[in-house]
Amino acid sequence: MSFDKLFDVKNLFYIGNFQGAVSEGQKLVLKAEDEKLARDIYVFKSYLALNKATIVLAEIPQGTKSETLKGIRRLAEYATSKNQPKFLEDIEEEAQSSSEPLARVAYGVLYLQAHNPEKTLQLLHNVEHLEARGASIHALLAMNRPDVAIKELARMSEQDEDATLTQLATAWVNMFIGKEKLKDAFYIYQELIDKYGATPYLLIGKSNALIAQGQGEEAEEALEEVLQRDPNSVEAMINKIRAQLHNDKKKTPLNFARKQLVQIAAVNPNHPFVQNIERARVNFEKLKQH
């Protein structure tokens, strides 16, 4: 497989330029079947990231022979399933028996979305692929195990220190560690923006690093750029609340936060942030009754 032919598609996917990855993939003229398959994998994953699961379901046939494409189809089916717990039960054996590295990654990501990082780690154990290591780091941080995540990042760096995905994983770990590592995370996001251009994903990552350092106003500038491109970006709206609460010059951050919460709930009522706020509200009301 020619890495150069597919580098831009993969890299656009990693930095969060999903529409760019789709467009670049569609422009490629490929002859080798393995190259076409690799292109399709990242185009379909980009469609999923764009919340276009129906396109994936239409394009990947139910009986596809590719384990990886089957795994990506399962991600689309999970996103559209009306009974996600039952769906996870039905595909568990299939996920365990998959042998292709990127198929394992697809199922691992599925379990991350299902808030089961332990299952993700089980599936990706000893899978020698940068994306597998990246998903494992996500799982370890979700489990509050930065000590093990640091070791996995070291293996990732040994495999390809300069890869965009490795740089992003370094930023994730640095953000989790905090303190002096926050500046390092900021510089990683800024360097990727300077090199490849600003994407909502990179700008939100940059804003996270700024907010954690108490630089609310600078974070708001990055978030405004995201919201100009996508007014319904839930992550940007959440970070804007955090940024304004960190900014002492704002006189009414709580009023702003309430308005933003209403908008976030309208866009994505099932978002974990919305559900956590609702649980906190219900618990507070119960306490008031005692």
Phi, psi and chi 1 to 4 in degrees:
 res  aa     phi    psi   chi1   chi2   chi3   chi4
   1 MET       -  133.4 -174.2 -176.0  -59.7      -
   2 SER   -81.9  112.9  172.9      -      -      -
   3 PHE   -64.2  -40.4  177.2   78.7      -      -
   4 ASP   -60.0  -38.0  -70.5  -21.0      -      -
   5 LYS   -65.0  -30.7  -70.1 -178.5 -178.8  178.8
   6 LEU  -106.7   -3.1  -64.0  164.0      -      -
   7 PHE   -58.2  -47.7  174.2   80.8      -      -
   8 ASP   -63.0  -40.0  -73.1  -19.8      -      -
   9 VAL   -63.3  -48.1  177.0      -      -      -
  10 LYS   -61.8  -45.7  -66.0  178.2 -178.6  179.3
  11 ASN   -66.2  -39.5 -152.4   60.0      -      -
  12 LEU   -61.7  -37.9  -72.5  165.7      -      -
  13 PHE   -64.2  -45.4  172.5   75.0      -      -
  14 TYR   -62.5  -39.7  -66.0  147.6      -      -
  15 ILE   -86.2    1.1   64.6  172.6      -      -
  16 GLY    89.9   13.1      -      -      -      -
  17 ASN   -92.6   74.4 -173.4  -11.3      -      -
  18 PHE   -70.4  -40.1  -55.2  118.1      -      -
  19 GLN   -66.7  -35.8 -172.0   56.4   55.6      -
  20 GLY   -63.5  -38.7      -      -      -      -
  21 ALA   -64.8  -41.0      -      -      -      -
  22 VAL   -62.7  -48.3  170.6      -      -      -
  23 SER   -63.4  -43.0  -60.2      -      -      -
  24 GLU   -65.6  -40.7 -172.6   66.1   26.2      -
  25 GLY   -64.2  -39.0      -      -      -      -
  26 GLN   -70.3  -23.3  -69.4  173.6  -20.4      -
  27 LYS   -80.6  -23.3  -72.6 -169.0  -62.2 -176.1
  28 LEU   -64.9  136.0  -75.6  176.7      -      -
  29 VAL  -105.9  108.6  178.2      -      -      -
  30 LEU  -121.8  143.0  -56.0  168.6      -      -
  31 LYS  -106.8  -40.6  -65.8 -178.6  179.1  179.0
  32 ALA   -71.2  137.1      -      -      -      -
  33 GLU   -64.4  -36.2  -70.1  -57.5  -43.7      -
  34 ASP   -68.6  -32.0   58.5  -13.5      -      -
  35 GLU   -69.1  -41.1  -70.2  178.1  -15.6      -
  36 LYS   -62.5  -41.0  -68.1  178.1 -177.5  178.2
  37 LEU   -64.2  -44.7  174.9   59.8      -      -
  38 ALA   -61.9  -41.3      -      -      -      -
  39 ARG   -60.2  -46.6 -177.4  -93.4  -42.9  -81.5
  40 ASP   -62.1  -38.3  -69.4  -13.8      -      -
  41 ILE   -57.3  -47.1  -74.0  167.8      -      -
  42 TYR   -78.4  -29.4  -71.6   93.0      -      -
  43 VAL   -65.8  -45.2  166.5      -      -      -
  44 PHE   -67.3  -38.1  -70.0  139.8      -      -
  45 LYS   -65.3  -33.5  -69.2 -156.5  -70.2 -171.0
  46 SER   -67.9  -40.1  -64.0      -      -      -
  47 TYR   -59.5  -41.2  -84.7  130.3      -      -
  48 LEU   -61.7  -43.2  -74.3  174.5      -      -
  49 ALA   -64.7  -25.2      -      -      -      -
  50 LEU   -87.9    9.8  -70.1  166.3      -      -
  51 ASN    61.6   37.0  -63.8  -42.8      -      -
  52 LYS  -115.4   55.9  -65.2 -178.9  177.7 -179.7
  53 ALA   -61.9  -30.5      -      -      -      -
  54 THR   -64.7  -32.9   53.1      -      -      -
  55 ILE   -65.1  -43.2  -66.6  178.1      -      -
  56 VAL   -61.6  -43.7  175.6      -      -      -
  57 LEU   -64.2  -33.2  -67.5  173.3      -      -
  58 ALA   -76.2  -31.4      -      -      -      -
  59 GLU   -90.7  -30.2  -66.6  -69.1  -31.6      -
  60 ILE  -100.2  113.4  -58.9  177.8      -      -
  61 PRO   -67.1  152.1   22.6  -31.8      -      -
  62 GLN   -56.0  -36.9 -178.7   77.1   40.6      -
  63 GLY  -100.4   29.3      -      -      -      -
  64 THR   -56.8  141.8  179.7      -      -      -
  65 LYS   -81.6  -19.7  -65.9 -179.6 -179.8  179.1
  66 SER   -76.2  122.1  165.8      -      -      -
  67 GLU   -61.7  -38.0  -74.8 -173.0   -0.8      -
  68 THR   -68.0  -44.9  -59.0      -      -      -
  69 LEU   -63.7  -35.3  -70.1 -177.1      -      -
  70 LYS   -63.3  -42.5 -177.4 -175.5  -71.2 -174.4
  71 GLY   -62.2  -39.9      -      -      -      -
  72 ILE   -67.2  -39.5  -66.2  170.6      -      -
  73 ARG   -61.1  -39.1 -178.6 -179.1  168.8   88.8
  74 ARG   -62.0  -36.0  -65.1  -62.5 -176.4 -122.1
  75 LEU   -61.3  -41.8  -82.0  165.0      -      -
  76 ALA   -66.9  -40.6      -      -      -      -
  77 GLU   -65.1  -39.7  -69.2  171.6  -15.8      -
  78 TYR   -63.0  -42.0  178.4   74.1      -      -
  79 ALA   -63.2  -28.8      -      -      -      -
  80 THR  -105.4    2.1   56.0      -      -      -
  81 SER   -72.5  142.3  173.0      -      -      -
  82 LYS   -90.7  -10.4  -65.7 -179.1  179.7  179.0
  83 ASN  -137.7   78.0 -171.1  -16.3      -      -
  84 GLN   -64.9  -39.1  -68.0 -179.0  -29.2      -
  85 PRO   -58.9  -43.1  -27.1   36.7      -      -
  86 LYS   -65.5  -39.3  176.9   65.8  164.8   57.2
  87 PHE   -60.5  -42.5  178.1   83.0      -      -
  88 LEU   -63.7  -38.4  -69.6  172.7      -      -
  89 GLU   -62.4  -41.8  -70.1  178.7   13.2      -
  90 ASP   -67.5  -30.3  -67.9  -17.6      -      -
  91 ILE  -102.7    3.2   59.7  109.5      -      -
  92 GLU   -60.2  -47.5 -177.3  171.5    6.2      -
  93 GLU   -64.4  -40.2 -175.1  176.2  -18.7      -
  94 GLU   -60.9  -43.8  175.0 -176.9  -65.2      -
  95 ALA   -63.1  -42.4      -      -      -      -
  96 GLN   -66.3  -31.3  -67.5  -74.1   -2.7      -
  97 SER   -88.8   -6.8   63.0      -      -      -
  98 SER   -66.9  141.0   60.7      -      -      -
  99 SER  -115.3  -20.5   58.1      -      -      -
 100 GLU   -75.2  133.3  -65.0  174.8    7.3      -
 101 PRO   -53.2  -46.4  -26.7   34.9      -      -
 102 LEU   -75.1  -20.5  -75.1  177.7      -      -
 103 ALA   -68.4  -44.7      -      -      -      -
 104 ARG   -59.2  -40.6  -74.1 -102.4  165.2  179.1
 105 VAL   -62.0  -43.7  169.8      -      -      -
 106 ALA   -59.3  -46.6      -      -      -      -
 107 TYR   -68.2  -35.6  -70.3  111.6      -      -
 108 GLY   -62.2  -42.7      -      -      -      -
 109 VAL   -64.2  -38.3  169.4      -      -      -
 110 LEU   -58.3  -45.0 -164.9  158.9      -      -
 111 TYR   -70.7  -29.1  -77.5  107.5      -      -
 112 LEU   -62.5  -43.4  -84.2  177.3      -      -
 113 GLN   -64.0  -28.5  -67.4  177.8   -0.5      -
 114 ALA   -87.4    8.9      -      -      -      -
 115 HIS    60.3   41.0  -51.6  -68.2      -      -
 116 ASN  -127.8   69.1 -169.7  -16.2      -      -
 117 PRO   -64.2  -26.6   23.7  -33.8      -      -
 118 GLU   -61.1  -41.9  -66.7   86.0   -3.7      -
 119 LYS   -66.6  -36.6 -179.6   70.1   77.8  172.0
 120 THR   -58.8  -47.9  -62.1      -      -      -
 121 LEU   -62.4  -38.9  -72.8  177.5      -      -
 122 GLN   -62.4  -43.4 -179.4 -173.8    6.7      -
 123 LEU   -68.6  -33.7  -78.7  169.9      -      -
 124 LEU   -98.7    4.3  -61.3 -179.2      -      -
 125 HIS   -59.0  124.4 -177.9   63.4      -      -
 126 ASN    67.0   18.3  -72.2  -25.2      -      -
 127 VAL   -85.9  114.7  178.4      -      -      -
 128 GLU   -86.6   77.4  -59.4  -68.2  -26.4      -
 129 HIS  -150.3  140.2 -166.0  -74.2      -      -
 130 LEU   -57.7  -40.0  -79.2 -176.8      -      -
 131 GLU   -67.5  -33.6  -71.2 -170.7   32.1      -
 132 ALA   -66.0  -42.3      -      -      -      -
 133 ARG   -66.2  -39.4  -63.5 -160.3 -174.5  -77.5
 134 GLY   -62.7  -44.6      -      -      -      -
 135 ALA   -66.1  -34.9      -      -      -      -
 136 SER   -64.7  -39.2  -65.5      -      -      -
 137 ILE   -64.0  -42.3  -72.0  170.8      -      -
 138 HIS   -55.9  -46.6  -99.6  -60.2      -      -
 139 ALA   -63.6  -43.4      -      -      -      -
 140 LEU   -64.9  -39.8  -71.5  163.3      -      -
 141 LEU   -68.3  -35.5  -65.0  178.5      -      -
 142 ALA   -64.4  -27.0      -      -      -      -
 143 MET   -92.6    6.6  -65.4  166.0   62.9      -
 144 ASN    60.2   43.4 -163.7   27.1      -      -
 145 ARG  -121.8   65.1  -69.6  -58.3  -53.3  -89.8
 146 PRO   -63.6  -26.3   24.1  -34.6      -      -
 147 ASP   -61.5  -42.3   53.1  -31.6      -      -
 148 VAL   -77.4  -34.0 -173.3      -      -      -
 149 ALA   -61.6  -37.5      -      -      -      -
 150 ILE   -62.8  -40.1  -70.3  169.7      -      -
 151 LYS   -66.8  -40.5  -66.0  177.0 -178.1  177.5
 152 GLU   -66.4  -36.9 -170.1   67.6   17.8      -
 153 LEU   -65.1  -36.4  179.9   59.6      -      -
 154 ALA   -62.7  -40.7      -      -      -      -
 155 ARG   -65.3  -39.7  -62.4 -173.2 -170.5   98.4
 156 MET   -62.2  -42.5 -159.2  172.5 -177.7      -
 157 SER   -65.9  -37.3  -62.7      -      -      -
 158 GLU   -63.1  -35.5  -72.0  175.7    4.8      -
 159 GLN   -72.2  -45.5 -167.7  170.5  -17.3      -
 160 ASP  -165.0   92.0 -168.6  -16.9      -      -
 161 GLU   -65.5  -33.4 -176.7  177.2   13.8      -
 162 ASP   -89.9   -5.3  -62.9  -36.1      -      -
 163 ALA   -62.0  143.8      -      -      -      -
 164 THR   -55.6  -42.5  -63.8      -      -      -
 165 LEU   -63.7  -37.2 -165.3   54.5      -      -
 166 THR   -66.5  -40.9  -55.1      -      -      -
 167 GLN   -62.3  -42.1  -65.9  -58.3  -54.6      -
 168 LEU   -64.9  -42.7  -72.8  168.9      -      -
 169 ALA   -62.2  -36.6      -      -      -      -
 170 THR   -62.2  -41.8  -57.0      -      -      -
 171 ALA   -63.9  -41.2      -      -      -      -
 172 TRP   -59.4  -47.4  -54.0  -26.4      -      -
 173 VAL   -65.6  -42.9  173.2      -      -      -
 174 ASN   -61.1  -40.0  -74.7  -16.4      -      -
 175 MET   -62.7  -38.7  -77.7  -65.8  -58.0      -
 176 PHE   -69.5  -40.2 -162.6   94.8      -      -
 177 ILE   -67.3  -42.2  -65.5  171.6      -      -
 178 GLY    77.2 -160.1      -      -      -      -
 179 LYS    55.3 -126.6  -62.2 -178.9 -179.2  178.6
 180 GLU   -68.6  -17.4   69.3  -82.3   -1.4      -
 181 LYS   -75.6  -14.0  -68.8  -67.3 -174.9  178.9
 182 LEU   -63.4  -39.1  -66.7  171.8      -      -
 183 LYS   -64.2  -39.5  -74.6 -174.0  178.0  179.9
 184 ASP   -61.3  -42.1  -66.1  -22.0      -      -
 185 ALA   -62.4  -44.0      -      -      -      -
 186 PHE   -58.1  -46.5  167.2   80.2      -      -
 187 TYR   -64.1  -34.9  -72.2  130.4      -      -
 188 ILE   -63.1  -49.4  -71.2  171.6      -      -
 189 TYR   -62.3  -41.7  -75.8  115.7      -      -
 190 GLN   -66.0  -40.1 -171.8   59.5   57.1      -
 191 GLU   -65.0  -38.9  -73.6  173.1    6.8      -
 192 LEU   -67.1  -37.3  -71.4  171.7      -      -
 193 ILE   -64.1  -44.6  -72.1  169.4      -      -
 194 ASP   -63.4  -34.8  -67.0  -18.8      -      -
 195 LYS   -82.0  -42.5 -171.4  173.1 -177.2  179.6
 196 TYR  -115.8   -7.4  -60.8  115.3      -      -
 197 GLY    98.5  155.1      -      -      -      -
 198 ALA   -75.9  131.0      -      -      -      -
 199 THR  -123.3  157.0   65.7      -      -      -
 200 PRO   -52.9  -40.0  -31.2   38.4      -      -
 201 TYR   -61.8  -46.6  176.1   75.0      -      -
 202 LEU   -68.7  -38.8  -66.5  177.5      -      -
 203 LEU   -66.8  -38.0  -72.7  166.8      -      -
 204 ILE   -68.0  -40.0  -71.0  169.9      -      -
 205 GLY   -60.2  -44.4      -      -      -      -
 206 LYS   -60.7  -43.2  174.5 -178.2  172.7  179.6
 207 SER   -63.8  -37.1   74.8      -      -      -
 208 ASN   -58.4  -45.1  -80.3  -32.8      -      -
 209 ALA   -65.4  -38.5      -      -      -      -
 210 LEU   -68.8  -44.6  -72.2  167.2      -      -
 211 ILE   -60.9  -42.8  -68.3  167.5      -      -
 212 ALA   -63.1  -24.1      -      -      -      -
 213 GLN   -94.2    6.1  -64.9  176.6   79.9      -
 214 GLY    79.2   17.4      -      -      -      -
 215 GLN  -102.1   69.8  -60.6  177.2   41.6      -
 216 GLY   -63.3  -40.9      -      -      -      -
 217 GLU   -65.7  -43.3  -71.8 -173.2   -6.3      -
 218 GLU   -63.6  -38.0  -66.8   85.4  -14.0      -
 219 ALA   -64.3  -40.1      -      -      -      -
 220 GLU   -61.2  -35.9  -79.8 -166.2   68.4      -
 221 GLU   -61.3  -44.7  -68.1  177.7    9.9      -
 222 ALA   -64.6  -39.4      -      -      -      -
 223 LEU   -70.8  -33.7  -66.0  167.9      -      -
 224 GLU   -61.8  -36.9  -80.5  -59.2  -36.8      -
 225 GLU   -64.2  -39.2 -172.6  173.0  -14.2      -
 226 VAL   -64.7  -46.9  176.5      -      -      -
 227 LEU   -69.8  -24.8  -69.8  168.3      -      -
 228 GLN   -66.8  -34.6  -74.9  174.1    9.6      -
 229 ARG   -80.2  -39.2  -59.2 -176.0 -169.6 -167.8
 230 ASP  -140.0   91.6  179.9    8.0      -      -
 231 PRO   -60.1  -18.1  -21.1   33.3      -      -
 232 ASN  -102.5   19.8  -69.0  -35.7      -      -
 233 SER   -70.5  106.1  171.4      -      -      -
 234 VAL   -62.8  -42.7  171.5      -      -      -
 235 GLU   -62.6  -38.3  -58.9  -55.8  -32.9      -
 236 ALA   -67.2  -40.5      -      -      -      -
 237 MET   -64.6  -40.8  -73.4 -171.0  -81.2      -
 238 ILE   -62.6  -45.7  -69.0  170.3      -      -
 239 ASN   -66.8  -30.0  -89.3   13.7      -      -
 240 LYS   -66.6  -36.7 -164.6  163.3 -176.5 -177.7
 241 ILE   -60.6  -48.2  -66.9  173.0      -      -
 242 ARG   -61.6  -41.1  -65.7  174.3   57.1 -140.4
 243 ALA   -64.3  -43.2      -      -      -      -
 244 GLN   -70.8  -33.3  -67.9 -145.9   -2.3      -
 245 LEU   -68.3  -24.3  -69.4  174.1      -      -
 246 HIS   -85.6   -9.9  -84.1   76.4      -      -
 247 ASN  -100.8  105.5 -173.7   -5.6      -      -
 248 ASP   -65.4  -19.3  -67.2  -25.9      -      -
 249 LYS   -76.0  -16.6  -65.5 -180.0 -178.7  179.2
 250 LYS   -76.4  129.6  -64.2  -69.1 -178.3 -177.3
 251 LYS   -86.8  -27.0  -65.5 -178.9  179.9  179.0
 252 THR  -131.4   53.3   57.4      -      -      -
 253 PRO   -63.0  -31.1   24.3  -34.1      -      -
 254 LEU   -70.0  -39.2  -70.0  177.2      -      -
 255 ASN   -63.1  -41.3  -71.3  -24.8      -      -
 256 PHE   -62.5  -42.8  170.7   80.9      -      -
 257 ALA   -60.7  -41.4      -      -      -      -
 258 ARG   -62.4  -42.9  -68.0 -171.9 -172.1   99.1
 259 LYS   -64.7  -41.4  -68.7  178.8 -178.5  177.9
 260 GLN   -65.2  -38.3  -75.7  -72.0   86.9      -
 261 LEU   -61.8  -39.6  -77.8  170.7      -      -
 262 VAL   -61.7  -43.6  171.4      -      -      -
 263 GLN   -67.3  -41.8 -172.7  175.0   -9.2      -
 264 ILE   -61.6  -44.6  -68.5  167.3      -      -
 265 ALA   -63.9  -33.7      -      -      -      -
 266 ALA   -69.6  -35.6      -      -      -      -
 267 VAL   -77.3  -44.9  172.5      -      -      -
 268 ASN  -145.4   83.5 -171.8  -11.4      -      -
 269 PRO   -65.0  -17.7   22.8  -33.2      -      -
 270 ASN   -96.2    4.9  -64.1  -40.6      -      -
 271 HIS   -63.5  138.3 -167.6  -78.9      -      -
 272 PRO   -52.9  -35.7  -27.0   34.9      -      -
 273 PHE   -61.7  -45.7 -178.8   80.5      -      -
 274 VAL   -64.6  -43.3  175.5      -      -      -
 275 GLN   -66.0  -38.0  -67.0  178.6  -21.2      -
 276 ASN   -65.0  -41.8  -71.8  -20.9      -      -
 277 ILE   -63.1  -42.1  -67.6  -68.4      -      -
 278 GLU   -65.4  -40.7  179.2   59.1   20.4      -
 279 ARG   -61.9  -42.3  -82.5 -166.2  -68.0  -90.6
 280 ALA   -63.5  -39.0      -      -      -      -
 281 ARG   -64.9  -44.5 -174.3 -167.3   66.4   77.6
 282 VAL   -62.7  -44.2  170.7      -      -      -
 283 ASN   -63.9  -37.5  -70.2  -24.9      -      -
 284 PHE   -65.5  -41.8  179.8   71.0      -      -
 285 GLU   -63.3  -37.1  -69.5  -61.9  -33.7      -
 286 LYS   -64.7  -41.6  -71.2  179.7  178.9  177.4
 287 LEU   -63.5  -37.4  -73.3  172.3      -      -
 288 LYS   -65.1  -25.4  -76.2  168.5   58.2  178.4
 289 GLN   -79.4  -14.7  -64.8  171.9    6.4      -
 290 HIS   -96.9      -  -68.2  -71.3      -      -
